């Protein structure tokens, strides 16, 4: 099981990848069998769909602004609250991640709904 420190470092690397405009560093955090559901309630993304999702998000200029510290757990999960800032919009999000024993992300679920997206 990954340590809290490993998980928090991985999530900070996730945020930093967006800040640097480096989609490949974000994609590298995910295990081969990972699943992404962003937002929760939409179809799950796997494999190349995950890579395409992050390349599109980073390419669109998305930046993540943490709204508090990254949270760990007593298990193999961590979460963070942040605001996605993109040209012309903001989205208030909480992402929950699970990790494998090597510290790679096995799942990411993004919690946000229509009321959390602000245009303009």
Order of alpha helices (4+ residues) and beta strands (2+ residues): alpha-alpha-beta-beta-alpha-beta-beta-beta-beta-beta
